[in-house]
Amino acid sequence: EAQVTQNPRYLITVTGKKLTVTCSQNMNHEYMSWYRQDPGLGLRQIYYSMNVEVTDKGDVPEGYKVSRKEKRNFPLILESPSPNQTSLYFCASANHIRGEAFFGQGTRLTVV
Amino acid sequence: GESVGLHLPTLSVQEGDNSIINCAYSNSASDYFIWYKQESGKGPQFIIDIRSNMDKRQGQRVTVLLNKTVKHLSLQIAATQPGDSAVYFCAENKGEDRGSTLGRLYFGRGTQLTVWP
């Protein structure tokens, strides 16, 4: 089954404690991206990757890091989480030609 | 700031009626537009896309219209069903990444569609 898998689905952490949200896709897609969704603000792009070892900033990259060492994985790293990073996070992947992005189920992160 | 927005944050329609969800964008350079549907507790789901060299594209029960003159995008859902109740987002690619239809995507804030029986 074609899918994008995020882990964990829910996470509560404390300010300053480094965390990683994993994202994996099994569709051999070149493109992967991270978004955060906040009430009233819709989806905002954090980082995206056009292919292995190629990453670019989206709209709201501050406080986040990503890596794309292999095609299927695109982890989101918060080196020092802060309460304003409390949000619902989505990972997505797509084929460049088709453009149809597949989204994961989301990770609800709370930073206290 | 965001250049993709909405005309209405909520839309209520009766089952069987047609729905029209609107979206405005401000960047004439945008060359690719996508509509997504997000049901409660789930990730967004692709509905339909359109490139800037087209005015209209049809899918199953859905039609996207693009008016480049007034920078307006709409999603029409025919014979709306209760299962269509969701938040609908438009997204645009501003053509900043050559060779790809995606790259930086800008999303609108979404329209909540509610379908009454």
Interface residues (C-beta under 8 A of the other chain):
Chain A: V4 Y31 S33 Y35 G40 L41 G42 L43 R44 Q45 Y48 M50 D56 G58 D59 F90 A92 A94 H96 I97 R98 G99 E100 A101 F102 F103 G104 Q105 G106
Chain B: E2 Y32 I34 Y36 K42 G43 P44 Q45 F46 D49 F89 A91 D97 G99 S100 T101 L102 G103 R104 L105 Y106 F107 G108 R109 G110
